[in-house]
Amino acid sequence: MKTAGWICMAVAALLVMPLVAVALIAGGAIGPAAIASTSCGGPVAVTAGAWRPPMTGTYRITSSFGVRLHPTQNVHKMHAGIDLVATGSKTIVAAAGGTVTEAGWRGGYGNQVLIDHGNGIQTRYGHLAHTPSVTVGQSVQAGAPVGVQGATGDVSGAHLHFEIRQNGQAIDPQSWMASQGVVLDGRQPVETAPAPPPAVDDTSAGIGFVLPRPGEPVKHSSATQAVPIPENMRQLYIGAADKYAMPWTILAAIGMIETRHGALTSVSSAGAQGPMQFMPATFAQYGVDGDGDGRADITNAADSVHSAANYLTANGISKGEQGVRDAIVAYNHADWYVNDVLTYAHAYGGGTVMGGVENCGDGSGNGDPSLSPLARPRAATVLTWANAQAGKPYTFGGTGPAGFDCSGLVQTAFKQIGITMPRTAGAQRDWLAQGNGFRVEPGQELPGDLIFWDSYLGPNQVGHVVIVNDPSNQTTIDARSTKLGIGNFPYNSSGKAIYEIWRVGDVDAPAQ
């Protein structure tokens, strides 16, 4: 909901009235800083999150892990993975979220991809038909395409060599996958289409985090498995998720719980309507026109799905794992509901939430206007350093020194004067709102102030941050985009759903 030009991320009224009273999941508030700045939490361990088969269709296993007679060398030797032959789609996908560390030719593996999932776990995809569809350094989510089944390298026929390594040692993929709840038995996954990657140009951090795992208790998911999604609903989930930059599997999970993807059309006993079961009062506030016909209709499938994405992102779904849970509990105030949604979301492929692991509050309020503003010499130091980076490339997820993304540039610039900021643009804005700075009106900005606006994360979330360089001609120093790199660019509020100017307080000020 827009209020006086800024987006309030406060949890709103529930959409669907639960049948029984249950406890509300709430996140802890983070107290404001007085003199010492806060970082609103630190890094968390990288985990792979949801696992899935590396095939998008049916397949058969032709060779298992262990010593075997090599098909071309005619000697017994260790087979470090398992071989899968597609009997349906030949598209090969990432078995879990992670970072690509190898992509290309590697001896007997032929064309191959190696993905690091954190905690010492890696997966390898060998004998791909063509050059892999991912690049080294790219972050991928479960279900992201990495290539096509082929017969490159030392092979006797087309197949996928699927390998899992733990701390550098090959382990049995079937046993590992079984421990993650995935049985490699040749069956097609419940959902085969991966979430599309975000359309990225001017991005905040490119970090992202894996969709959190469900906990206890659960309700529906303990007795009812996720059902296949009708193609028209799947396209609506994907389209809405692409616009609002969130995993489409969360929308699919809510659609599964509420109406089995639109199969149930009756109005609930509480009065909730449409495929995503909105209460009319909530739809009046968050309903959007999803199909472009000029009106928002609570019973229209496209409008309902897009409105659900609008509502979840407005409630802070990109703000770490707790943000995901808070956004879902805002949809229905029940702990079992949160866990059911996450259970079904992982059944449909999981995914990566574009945002940061830090949760610096809901971003509401105007900060602390009584705080002393950043001293002029300190602001000058920030600007001198930032302007010295002009001409360097915009690097997705970059924190320097060779390249930066927008929030990485801001974070590192303020480190020059001893101020520790969070990593992403949205978290930096929320950090300021927690008492490390204060809002200023357009036209009152000074050199060194920060301006935040929406971009790749959709209209409800801050996605870009710039440093005011010269207010007299409204220019910045910022990492603008992959095309433009780092430099001095104009700023204005035109066409932006979010446009906020913040002044950093004189936090972490040295003793006099």
WOWO-V191310 format. One line per field, one symbol per residue. burial: I if it has 16 or more other ideal C-beta (glycine too) atoms within 10 Angstrom, else O. A space follows every 10 residues. Layout:
burial=???
This chain:
burial=OOOOOIIOIO IIOIIIOOOO OIOOIOIOOI OIIOOOIIII IOOOOIIIII IIIIIIIOIO IOIOIOOOOI OOOOOOOOII IIIIIIOOII IIIIIIIIII OIIOOOOOII IIIIIIIIOO IIIIIIIIIO OIIIOOOIII IIIIIIIIII OIIOIOOOII IIIIIOOOOI IOIIOIIOOO OIOIOIOIII IIIIIOOIOI OIIIIIIIII IIOIOOOIII IOOOOIOOIO OOIIOIIIII IIIIIIIIII IIIIIIIIII IIOOOOOOOO OIIIIIIIIO OIIOOIIIOI IOOOOIIIOI IIIIIIIIII IIIIIIIIII IIIIIIIIII IIIIIIIIII IIIIIIIIII IIIIIIIIII IIIOIOIIOO IOIIOOOIIO IIIOIIOOIO OIOIIIIIII OOIIIIIIII IIIIOOIOII IIIIIIIIII IIIIIIIIII OOOOIOIIII IIIIIIIIII IIIIIIIIIO OOOIIIIIII IIOOIIIOIO IOOOOIOIII IIIIIIIIIO OO
